């Protein structure tokens, strides 16, 4: 650990300043049996180092800082799929964790990072509010911004919501990455790096062109396994990157973040709470059956009936969905919902009713052979190895590649080797700094065939804290944790500057300029003495053995 050589000196300094608080002996010291309960032993579930080295290191650093503070704590590296099962499981049995939210293009609208991951309605098992944060004042703002149709007025509400998040610290954002990714420019052209999405977004596979007819199926590298091919059970961006190409959506967001009619040919806003969507004619599922309005109605109704689903925040505004003629779907909303087109219609996949309706519990279906109506048809999947697709010849918007292979790697080093050997054509994740620099240096011309691309990212990685249990249900403790995070170490040392700084409560970063509130009081200073003072002021204390105690009731 980077601080191990000088932690003792700092600890001695702090003990000199706070002799009673830090467990020093004094005639005025409070006996241990008159102090509060011990802060419970804690576990931070972190990324595996080969999956996300920065998250892994930051979890280790925070555990070290809290140990010095008198907390018994372990940073436990955890497989990504296991972590998701824990966070979304019925038991909610965890203390803290490191994870991230990707900056997918539809998340440029603030609703995801304001409502979905923070509203109390999403804090029950299965909901995206895995910090279990609950604040009625915040909820009122999160609800209000959804129904405010004036964009300037909506921004004011979103800015105020960010202020409350910054003060309450439901999570501590560690950093945001820069989307630095690469592809083989001698084999493919027209590849687009979208902000928050990277190269393997929902447009690149549809618009990229082979340079030669001899090589038409790109190999896409991933450093994380696919965990679920069931849209009703998928929780990870790594799952959805593939599912959104196998299944289609009524609307897609363009690289310029404009809503494009897709499986729909258009929509009509009948009034503030009624939207008619016209389904494109002649579409078929990959088994040859036609796509009908009944499929769309069944799909949306089923999502609406799953209150804790991945998309719950975006289906909650819908009061009813129904067929309105042979090719029109009518959505009636409870209240006006400003981002309905850009966040709901762009995310919900259209599923074949004839396959899914007979299934008793759609969330438990294995879906080993996904059948959608999207531009790519599922061929096979071998967990931990690869997912193979082929282009769907009957798709209304012909793609120019003949499919793609999504290849899963155990480590970034294996990907770099295969990039050099031209066994990989495109990557689906952000390069680690060492590999960025190697490709830039291009020693001996071994990476001449690669195009290095960069785009800002509106996503973020963070320390989540379960506010259902102590000590994270104490706001002062969460603020103290924020002062024990070395944000500059994450950005400058671990990311080598390829990204942006974090801060407590920060969910909409400066890359999303219109919606980002630059004036909120972000706790983003690494300051051990300040952390101790915050705890002492809140009634925490240290016993005769230097162990941190909760405030007395």
C-alpha positions as CSV (number, residue, x, y, z in Angstrom):
1,X,0.0,0.0,0.0
2,X,1.3,3.4,-0.9
3,X,0.8,4.9,2.6
4,X,2.2,2.2,4.7
5,X,5.6,3.8,5.3
6,X,4.3,7.0,6.9
7,X,0.9,6.0,8.4
8,X,2.5,5.5,11.9
9,X,3.9,9.1,11.9
10,X,0.5,10.5,11.0
11,X,-1.2,8.4,13.6
12,X,1.2,9.7,16.3
13,X,0.4,13.2,15.2
14,X,-3.3,12.6,15.4
15,X,-3.0,11.0,18.8
16,X,-1.2,14.1,19.9
17,X,-4.0,16.3,18.8
18,X,-6.9,14.1,20.0
19,X,-5.5,12.2,23.0
20,X,-8.9,11.3,24.4
21,X,-10.7,10.7,21.1
22,X,-8.0,8.5,19.8
23,X,-7.8,6.3,22.8
24,X,-5.0,8.0,24.7
25,X,-4.8,7.7,28.5
26,X,-6.0,10.7,30.5
27,X,-7.7,11.4,33.8
28,X,-10.7,12.7,31.8
29,X,-11.0,9.5,29.7
30,X,-14.4,7.9,29.6
31,X,-14.4,4.3,30.8
32,X,-15.0,1.8,28.0
33,X,-18.3,0.5,29.5
34,X,-19.7,4.0,29.3
35,X,-19.0,4.3,25.6
36,X,-21.3,3.3,22.7
37,X,-21.2,0.0,20.9
38,X,-18.2,-1.0,18.9
39,X,-18.5,0.0,15.2
40,X,-19.4,-3.4,13.7
41,X,-16.8,-5.4,11.7
42,X,-17.1,-4.4,8.1
43,X,-16.4,-6.0,4.7
44,X,-15.9,-4.0,1.5
45,X,-16.7,-6.2,-1.5
46,X,-14.3,-5.0,-4.2
47,X,-13.6,-5.8,-7.8
48,X,-11.1,-8.5,-8.6
49,X,-7.8,-6.9,-9.6
50,X,-7.8,-8.4,-13.0
51,X,-11.3,-7.0,-13.6
52,X,-10.8,-3.5,-12.3
53,X,-7.5,-2.7,-10.7
54,X,-8.4,0.8,-9.7
55,X,-11.5,-0.3,-7.7
56,X,-9.5,-3.1,-6.1
57,X,-6.7,-0.7,-5.0
58,X,-9.1,2.0,-3.8
59,X,-11.0,-0.6,-1.7
60,X,-7.7,-1.8,-0.2
61,X,-6.7,1.8,0.6
62,X,-10.0,2.7,2.3
63,X,-9.8,-0.5,4.4
64,X,-6.3,0.5,5.5
65,X,-7.5,4.0,6.4
66,X,-10.5,2.7,8.4
67,X,-8.3,0.2,10.1
68,X,-6.1,3.1,11.3
69,X,-9.2,4.8,12.5
70,X,-10.0,1.9,14.8
71,X,-12.5,-0.1,12.6
72,X,-12.2,-3.8,12.0
73,X,-12.5,-4.1,8.2
74,X,-11.6,-6.4,5.3
75,X,-11.5,-5.5,1.6
76,X,-12.6,-8.7,-0.1
77,X,-12.1,-9.1,-3.9
78,X,-15.3,-10.5,-5.4
79,X,-16.2,-11.8,-8.8
80,X,-18.5,-9.4,-10.6
81,X,-21.4,-11.8,-11.1
82,X,-21.3,-12.8,-7.4
83,X,-21.2,-9.1,-6.4
84,X,-24.4,-8.4,-8.5
85,X,-26.1,-11.4,-6.9
86,X,-25.3,-10.0,-3.4
87,X,-26.3,-6.4,-4.2
88,X,-29.6,-7.3,-5.9
89,X,-30.4,-10.3,-3.6
90,X,-33.3,-10.6,-1.2
91,X,-31.1,-10.6,1.9
92,X,-29.3,-7.3,1.2
93,X,-26.5,-8.8,3.2
94,X,-23.5,-6.6,2.7
95,X,-21.8,-3.6,4.2
96,X,-19.9,-1.7,1.4
97,X,-18.8,-2.4,-2.1
98,X,-17.0,-0.9,-5.1
99,X,-18.7,-0.9,-8.5
100,X,-19.6,1.6,-11.2
101,X,-22.5,2.8,-13.4
102,X,-21.5,3.1,-17.0
103,X,-22.3,6.3,-18.9
104,X,-24.6,4.7,-21.5
105,X,-25.9,7.3,-23.9
106,X,-29.5,7.3,-22.6
107,X,-28.0,8.3,-19.2
108,X,-27.1,11.7,-20.5
109,X,-30.7,12.4,-19.3
110,X,-30.3,12.8,-15.6
111,X,-33.2,10.6,-14.6
112,X,-31.1,7.4,-14.2
113,X,-28.5,9.0,-12.0
114,X,-31.1,11.0,-10.0
115,X,-34.1,8.8,-9.7
116,X,-33.3,5.2,-10.5
117,X,-30.2,4.8,-8.2
118,X,-31.3,7.1,-5.4
119,X,-35.1,7.1,-5.0
120,X,-36.4,5.2,-2.0
121,X,-38.9,3.3,-4.2
122,X,-35.9,1.6,-5.7
123,X,-34.3,0.7,-2.3
124,X,-36.0,-2.7,-1.8
125,X,-34.4,-6.0,-3.0
126,X,-33.9,-6.0,-6.7
127,X,-33.9,-2.2,-7.0
128,X,-31.0,-0.1,-8.4
129,X,-30.7,1.9,-5.2
130,X,-28.3,-0.6,-3.7
131,X,-27.0,2.0,-1.2
132,X,-30.5,1.8,0.4
133,X,-30.6,5.6,0.6
134,X,-33.9,7.1,1.7
135,X,-34.7,10.8,2.0
136,X,-38.3,12.1,1.5
137,X,-37.0,15.6,0.6
138,X,-34.8,14.1,-2.1
139,X,-37.6,11.8,-3.4
140,X,-39.9,14.8,-3.9
141,X,-37.3,16.4,-6.1
142,X,-36.5,13.2,-8.0
143,X,-40.2,12.9,-8.8
144,X,-40.6,16.5,-9.7
145,X,-37.8,16.6,-12.3
146,X,-39.5,13.8,-14.1
147,X,-42.8,15.7,-14.7
148,X,-41.2,19.1,-15.4
149,X,-41.4,19.6,-19.2
150,X,-39.6,23.0,-19.3
151,X,-35.9,22.0,-19.6
152,X,-34.5,25.1,-17.7
153,X,-36.9,24.6,-14.8
154,X,-36.1,20.9,-14.8
155,X,-32.4,21.7,-14.6
156,X,-33.0,23.8,-11.5
157,X,-34.7,20.8,-9.8
158,X,-31.9,18.4,-10.9
159,X,-29.3,20.8,-9.5
160,X,-31.1,21.0,-6.2
161,X,-31.3,17.2,-6.1
162,X,-27.6,17.0,-6.6
163,X,-27.1,19.4,-3.7
164,X,-28.9,17.1,-1.4
165,X,-27.0,14.0,-2.6
166,X,-23.7,15.9,-2.1
167,X,-24.7,16.7,1.5
168,X,-26.2,13.2,2.4
169,X,-23.3,11.2,0.8
170,X,-25.3,8.0,-0.2
171,X,-22.1,6.9,-2.0
172,X,-18.6,8.2,-2.5
173,X,-17.6,8.5,-6.2
174,X,-14.0,7.5,-6.6
175,X,-13.4,8.6,-10.3
176,X,-14.6,8.5,-13.8
177,X,-12.6,7.0,-16.6
178,X,-11.9,8.4,-20.0
179,X,-13.2,6.1,-22.7
180,X,-9.9,5.3,-24.3
181,X,-10.4,2.3,-26.5
182,X,-8.9,0.9,-29.7
183,X,-9.8,-1.0,-32.9
184,X,-8.1,-2.5,-35.9
185,X,-8.3,0.3,-38.5
186,X,-6.9,-1.9,-41.3
187,X,-9.8,-4.3,-41.0
188,X,-12.8,-2.1,-40.1
189,X,-13.8,1.5,-40.7
190,X,-16.7,3.7,-39.5
191,X,-16.3,2.6,-35.9
192,X,-17.7,5.2,-33.5
193,X,-16.5,5.9,-29.9
194,X,-19.6,7.3,-28.1
195,X,-19.3,9.2,-24.9
196,X,-20.0,6.9,-22.0
197,X,-20.3,3.9,-24.3
198,X,-17.0,3.4,-26.0
199,X,-16.5,1.5,-29.3
200,X,-18.9,-1.4,-28.7
201,X,-22.0,0.7,-28.5
202,X,-25.3,0.0,-30.2
203,X,-24.3,1.9,-33.3
204,X,-20.8,0.7,-34.2
205,X,-21.9,-2.9,-35.0
206,X,-24.6,-1.6,-37.2
207,X,-22.6,1.0,-39.2
208,X,-19.0,-0.2,-39.2
209,X,-17.7,-1.6,-42.5
210,X,-15.2,-4.3,-43.3
211,X,-12.2,-3.0,-45.3
212,X,-12.1,-6.3,-47.1
213,X,-14.8,-8.9,-48.0
214,X,-12.3,-11.5,-46.8
215,X,-12.7,-10.5,-43.1
216,X,-16.3,-9.5,-42.1
217,X,-16.8,-10.8,-38.5
218,X,-15.0,-8.7,-35.9
219,X,-13.8,-10.2,-32.7
220,X,-14.7,-8.0,-29.7
221,X,-12.7,-8.3,-26.5
222,X,-14.3,-8.1,-23.0
223,X,-12.6,-8.3,-19.7
224,X,-15.8,-9.3,-17.9
225,X,-18.0,-12.3,-18.4
226,X,-21.6,-12.2,-19.5
227,X,-23.8,-13.2,-16.5
228,X,-27.3,-13.4,-18.0
229,X,-29.1,-13.6,-21.3
230,X,-32.5,-13.1,-19.9
231,X,-33.6,-9.5,-20.3
232,X,-35.8,-9.7,-17.2
233,X,-32.9,-10.8,-15.1
234,X,-29.9,-9.0,-16.7
235,X,-28.3,-6.4,-14.3
236,X,-25.0,-5.6,-16.0
237,X,-24.0,-3.4,-18.8
238,X,-21.9,-6.3,-20.0
239,X,-25.1,-8.3,-20.5
240,X,-27.0,-5.4,-22.1
241,X,-24.3,-4.5,-24.6
242,X,-25.2,-7.8,-26.4
243,X,-28.9,-8.0,-25.5
244,X,-29.7,-4.6,-27.1
245,X,-28.2,-5.9,-30.4
246,X,-30.1,-9.2,-30.3
247,X,-33.4,-7.6,-29.2
248,X,-34.8,-4.4,-30.8
249,X,-36.2,-1.3,-29.2
250,X,-38.9,1.2,-30.4
251,X,-36.4,4.1,-30.3
252,X,-32.6,4.3,-30.4
253,X,-30.4,7.3,-29.5
254,X,-28.0,8.3,-32.3
255,X,-24.3,9.1,-31.7
256,X,-25.4,12.7,-31.5
257,X,-27.9,11.7,-28.7
258,X,-31.0,12.3,-30.9
259,X,-33.9,9.9,-30.5
260,X,-34.3,7.9,-33.8
261,X,-37.5,6.0,-34.6
262,X,-36.3,2.4,-34.9
263,X,-38.7,-0.5,-34.4
264,X,-41.2,2.4,-34.4
265,X,-41.6,4.7,-37.4
266,X,-42.6,7.6,-35.2
267,X,-44.6,8.8,-32.3
268,X,-47.3,11.4,-31.6
269,X,-47.7,13.2,-28.3
270,X,-51.5,13.3,-28.0
271,X,-51.3,15.3,-24.8
272,X,-49.0,15.6,-21.8
273,X,-49.8,12.0,-20.6
274,X,-50.7,10.2,-23.8
275,X,-48.2,9.1,-26.5
276,X,-49.0,7.0,-29.5
277,X,-46.2,5.0,-31.1
278,X,-46.4,3.6,-34.6
279,X,-44.8,0.2,-35.0
280,X,-42.7,-0.4,-38.1
281,X,-44.4,-2.9,-40.4
282,X,-42.9,-6.1,-41.9
283,X,-40.5,-6.8,-39.0
284,X,-39.9,-10.4,-37.9
285,X,-38.4,-12.2,-34.9
286,X,-35.4,-14.4,-35.6
287,X,-37.7,-17.5,-35.7
288,X,-39.6,-15.9,-38.5
289,X,-42.7,-14.9,-36.6
290,X,-44.0,-11.3,-37.2
291,X,-43.4,-8.6,-34.7
292,X,-46.8,-7.2,-33.7
293,X,-48.3,-4.5,-31.4
294,X,-49.4,-7.4,-29.1
295,X,-45.7,-8.2,-28.6
296,X,-44.9,-4.7,-27.7
297,X,-47.9,-4.3,-25.4
298,X,-47.1,-7.6,-23.6
299,X,-43.5,-6.7,-23.2
300,X,-44.2,-3.3,-21.6
301,X,-47.0,-4.7,-19.4
302,X,-44.7,-7.4,-18.1
303,X,-42.0,-4.9,-17.3
304,X,-44.6,-2.8,-15.5
305,X,-45.6,-5.8,-13.4
306,X,-42.0,-6.2,-12.1
307,X,-41.7,-3.4,-9.6
308,X,-38.1,-4.1,-8.7
309,X,-36.8,-4.7,-12.2
310,X,-33.7,-3.1,-13.8
311,X,-35.9,-0.7,-15.7
312,X,-38.4,-0.1,-12.9
313,X,-37.8,3.6,-12.7
314,X,-38.5,4.0,-16.4
315,X,-41.8,1.9,-16.4
316,X,-43.2,3.4,-13.2
317,X,-44.5,6.5,-15.0
318,X,-46.7,4.3,-17.3
319,X,-50.3,4.0,-16.2
320,X,-51.4,1.7,-19.1
321,X,-50.2,0.4,-22.4
322,X,-52.6,-0.8,-25.1
323,X,-53.0,-1.6,-28.8
324,X,-54.7,1.3,-30.5
325,X,-55.4,0.0,-34.0
326,X,-53.4,-2.4,-36.1
327,X,-50.0,-0.8,-35.8
328,X,-50.2,1.7,-32.9
329,X,-49.3,1.4,-29.3
330,X,-50.8,3.9,-26.9
331,X,-49.0,4.7,-23.7
332,X,-50.9,6.6,-21.0
333,X,-48.8,8.0,-18.2
334,X,-49.7,8.8,-14.6
335,X,-48.2,12.3,-14.9
336,X,-46.1,14.0,-17.6
337,X,-42.7,12.3,-17.8
338,X,-40.1,14.5,-19.6
339,X,-37.6,11.7,-20.6
340,X,-40.2,9.1,-21.7
341,X,-39.0,9.0,-25.3
342,X,-35.3,9.2,-24.5
343,X,-35.1,6.9,-21.5
344,X,-38.1,4.5,-21.6
345,X,-38.7,3.9,-25.3
346,X,-34.9,3.7,-25.9
347,X,-34.3,1.0,-23.3
348,X,-37.1,-1.6,-23.1
349,X,-36.4,-4.5,-25.5
350,X,-39.2,-6.0,-27.5
351,X,-39.8,-9.6,-26.7
352,X,-41.7,-12.3,-28.6
353,X,-45.0,-12.9,-26.7
354,X,-45.4,-16.4,-28.1
355,X,-42.1,-17.5,-26.4
356,X,-42.4,-15.6,-23.1
357,X,-46.1,-15.6,-22.2
358,X,-46.3,-19.3,-21.3
359,X,-43.3,-19.0,-18.8
360,X,-44.6,-18.9,-15.2
361,X,-41.8,-16.7,-13.9
362,X,-40.0,-14.7,-16.6
363,X,-37.2,-13.6,-14.2
364,X,-36.1,-17.2,-13.7
365,X,-36.1,-18.3,-17.3
366,X,-32.6,-19.4,-18.6
367,X,-33.2,-18.1,-22.1
368,X,-30.3,-20.2,-23.4
369,X,-31.3,-19.4,-27.0
370,X,-32.3,-15.7,-27.1
371,X,-34.7,-14.9,-30.0
372,X,-35.2,-11.2,-30.7
373,X,-35.9,-9.0,-33.7
374,X,-32.7,-7.0,-33.5
375,X,-29.9,-6.6,-36.1
376,X,-27.9,-9.6,-34.8
377,X,-29.1,-13.2,-34.4
378,X,-27.8,-15.3,-31.5
379,X,-25.7,-18.3,-32.5
380,X,-24.1,-19.7,-29.3
381,X,-22.7,-18.7,-25.9
382,X,-20.1,-20.5,-23.9
383,X,-19.8,-18.8,-20.5
384,X,-16.4,-17.4,-19.8
385,X,-15.4,-17.9,-23.4
386,X,-17.5,-16.2,-26.1
387,X,-20.8,-15.2,-27.5
388,X,-21.3,-15.6,-31.2
389,X,-23.8,-13.8,-33.4
390,X,-24.6,-13.5,-37.1
391,X,-26.3,-10.7,-38.8
392,X,-30.1,-11.1,-39.3
393,X,-30.6,-11.0,-43.0
394,X,-34.2,-10.0,-42.7
395,X,-33.5,-6.9,-40.6
396,X,-35.0,-3.7,-42.0
397,X,-31.7,-1.8,-41.8
398,X,-29.0,-4.1,-43.2
399,X,-25.8,-4.1,-41.3
400,X,-22.4,-4.3,-43.1
401,X,-20.6,-6.9,-41.0
402,X,-21.7,-10.6,-41.0
403,X,-21.9,-10.8,-37.2
404,X,-19.5,-10.5,-34.3
405,X,-17.8,-12.6,-31.7
406,X,-17.8,-11.3,-28.2
407,X,-14.7,-12.9,-26.7
408,X,-14.2,-13.0,-22.9
409,X,-10.7,-12.6,-21.4
410,X,-9.4,-13.4,-18.0
411,X,-7.0,-10.4,-17.9
412,X,-6.3,-7.2,-19.9
413,X,-2.8,-8.5,-20.6
414,X,-4.3,-11.3,-22.7
415,X,-6.2,-8.7,-24.7
416,X,-3.2,-6.6,-25.4
417,X,-1.3,-9.6,-26.7
418,X,-4.1,-10.5,-29.0
419,X,-4.5,-6.9,-30.2
420,X,-0.8,-7.1,-31.2
421,X,-1.3,-10.5,-32.9
422,X,-4.5,-9.2,-34.6
423,X,-6.6,-11.9,-32.8
424,X,-8.9,-9.1,-31.6
425,X,-10.4,-6.3,-33.7
426,X,-12.1,-4.1,-31.2
427,X,-12.3,-3.8,-27.4
428,X,-15.5,-3.2,-25.3
429,X,-13.8,-1.7,-22.2
430,X,-11.5,1.2,-21.3
431,X,-7.8,0.4,-21.7
432,X,-5.7,0.5,-18.6
433,X,-3.2,3.3,-18.5
434,X,-0.1,1.1,-19.1
435,X,-1.7,-0.3,-22.2
436,X,-2.7,3.1,-23.5
437,X,0.9,4.2,-23.2
438,X,2.2,1.1,-24.9
439,X,-0.1,1.5,-27.9
440,X,0.9,5.2,-28.1
441,X,4.6,4.5,-28.0
442,X,4.1,1.7,-30.6
443,X,7.5,0.3,-30.1
444,X,8.7,-1.3,-33.3
445,X,5.5,-0.5,-35.1
446,X,3.7,-3.5,-33.5
447,X,0.5,-1.5,-33.0
448,X,0.5,0.3,-36.4
449,X,-2.8,-1.4,-37.3
450,X,-4.6,0.1,-34.3
451,X,-6.6,3.3,-34.0
452,X,-6.6,4.7,-30.5
453,X,-9.8,6.7,-29.7
454,X,-11.0,8.7,-26.7
455,X,-14.3,10.1,-25.5
456,X,-15.4,11.6,-22.2
457,X,-17.4,9.4,-19.8
458,X,-20.5,10.4,-17.9
459,X,-20.4,7.2,-15.9
460,X,-18.6,6.8,-12.6
461,X,-17.1,4.3,-10.1
462,X,-17.9,4.5,-6.4
463,X,-17.9,3.1,-2.9
464,X,-21.4,2.1,-2.1
465,X,-22.5,1.9,1.6
466,X,-25.5,0.0,2.8
467,X,-27.5,2.4,4.9
468,X,-29.8,-0.3,6.2
469,X,-27.1,-1.1,8.8
470,X,-24.6,0.7,11.0
471,X,-22.3,2.5,10.8
472,X,-23.3,3.6,7.2
473,X,-26.8,4.6,8.5
474,X,-24.9,7.5,10.2
475,X,-24.4,10.5,7.9
476,X,-21.4,11.7,9.8
477,X,-19.7,8.4,9.3
478,X,-20.3,8.5,5.5
479,X,-18.9,12.0,5.3
480,X,-15.8,10.9,7.3
481,X,-15.4,8.0,4.8
482,X,-15.4,10.6,2.0
483,X,-12.4,12.3,3.7
484,X,-10.5,9.0,3.8
485,X,-10.5,8.6,0.1
486,X,-7.5,9.8,-1.8
487,X,-9.1,11.0,-5.1
488,X,-5.9,12.3,-6.5
489,X,-4.2,9.0,-6.0
490,X,-7.0,7.3,-8.0
491,X,-6.8,9.8,-10.9
492,X,-3.1,10.6,-11.1
493,X,-1.4,7.4,-9.9
494,X,-3.8,4.6,-10.8
495,X,-5.4,6.1,-13.9
496,X,-2.4,8.1,-15.0
497,X,-4.7,11.1,-15.6
498,X,-7.0,9.3,-18.0
499,X,-10.3,10.3,-16.3
500,X,-11.7,12.7,-13.9
501,X,-11.8,13.2,-10.1
502,X,-14.5,11.8,-7.9
503,X,-16.2,13.2,-4.8
504,X,-18.8,12.3,-2.2
505,X,-22.4,12.2,-3.6
506,X,-21.2,13.1,-7.1
507,X,-23.5,11.4,-9.7
508,X,-23.6,13.8,-12.6
509,X,-20.1,14.8,-13.5
510,X,-18.7,17.7,-15.5
511,X,-18.8,15.7,-18.8
512,X,-22.6,16.0,-18.7
513,X,-22.2,19.8,-18.7
514,X,-25.8,20.9,-18.9
515,X,-27.1,18.8,-16.0
516,X,-24.0,19.0,-13.8
517,X,-24.2,21.3,-10.8
518,X,-20.7,22.7,-10.2
519,X,-21.7,24.5,-7.0
520,X,-22.5,21.7,-4.7
521,X,-20.4,21.1,-1.5
522,X,-18.6,17.9,-2.7
523,X,-16.5,16.3,0.1
524,X,-13.5,15.5,-2.0
525,X,-10.5,16.4,0.2
526,X,-8.4,13.6,1.5
527,X,-8.0,14.6,5.2
528,X,-7.6,12.1,8.0
529,X,-7.6,14.7,10.8
530,X,-10.9,16.1,9.3
531,X,-12.4,12.6,9.2
532,X,-11.6,12.1,12.9
533,X,-13.0,15.5,13.9
534,X,-16.2,14.8,12.1
535,X,-16.6,11.5,13.9
536,X,-15.8,13.1,17.3
537,X,-18.3,15.9,16.7
538,X,-21.0,13.4,15.9
539,X,-20.5,11.5,19.1
540,X,-18.2,8.7,18.0
541,X,-15.4,7.9,20.4
542,X,-12.3,5.7,20.7
543,X,-11.9,3.3,23.6
544,X,-8.8,2.4,25.6
545,X,-7.7,0.1,22.8
546,X,-8.1,2.6,20.1
547,X,-11.3,1.0,18.7
548,X,-14.0,3.2,17.2
549,X,-17.3,3.3,19.1
550,X,-20.7,4.3,17.9
551,X,-22.4,7.3,19.4
552,X,-24.4,6.5,22.6
553,X,-28.2,6.4,22.1
